[in-house]
């Protein structure tokens, strides 16, 4: 007899990001959230894309090893903005967020999001990075000050969001918009398929 579980698979998101949770729910999925507790500052990699991937893999690996997630599919993600070859995560404070926006305006960066999916039944896992070019507008110093004062940029990679208060300051993107928000659903579908799982099998009833 097969040891594969019957019925819908349990899905776990190894991220506290409300944006990622929202994207998965909008796509018909109902993941549980289990935060990994990974010390992100302790993870390093040669390039921003490799850093995003390493962070995603670390989160998914830690959560998938927990005995209380046995039988689940675990998704780990992490995003960084690549600008001038540097990986930019969440700004440390308002001063850094302000300086970051002044350096980004009128330019383009690449939002790199690492995705790692673990199947705790088979023990297999697959990982990949999605990259989306983000073209920033030219907000004034006053607009940047108001945005930073809202507190939003302190909680997101790259100090901006595509679906929040900074949306008017983003001229456009080249690539998957969900990836900029926090998770690429097309890439997730492909990774699940590599593990033999159809994304429609995970839809909430």
C-alpha angles and dihedrals in degrees: 000000000000118000090209111120118252123235127015115348119243111250124206126190111208093204136082091213110128089199092059091046090050093051092051093047092049087054091057098262127127109203126178114229119233114170113220099213090218114165098237093191089062093059119087136173138173097251137026092248092051090047092053089049094047091051093049092049092048092053095046093044094052094048095043090055092061113107092223093064096054109141094023134116109234124205121198123185138173133176135204131174114235112213123162089350092301126120112233118194128167113333115248095228145346093278092056092045090053093049091047094054092048089054095045101047115108091013140089130241135179120244107214117196121185117210124195124178123191125192104205091194098058095026090230126130137184131195139188142159127241118205127200127180113229119200111204123210126222108263117183123247088256092053091049091050091051092048094049090047089058088067094226099115092056092068103047137068112260092014093267143083130207094213101040141059094311093058092100089057094057112087095192148306137238109217139013113354092202089060089060091049089052114278136044108224094193090053091046090053091052093048092049089050089054087058091049095254122127113215091224088060087065097052114125111253 
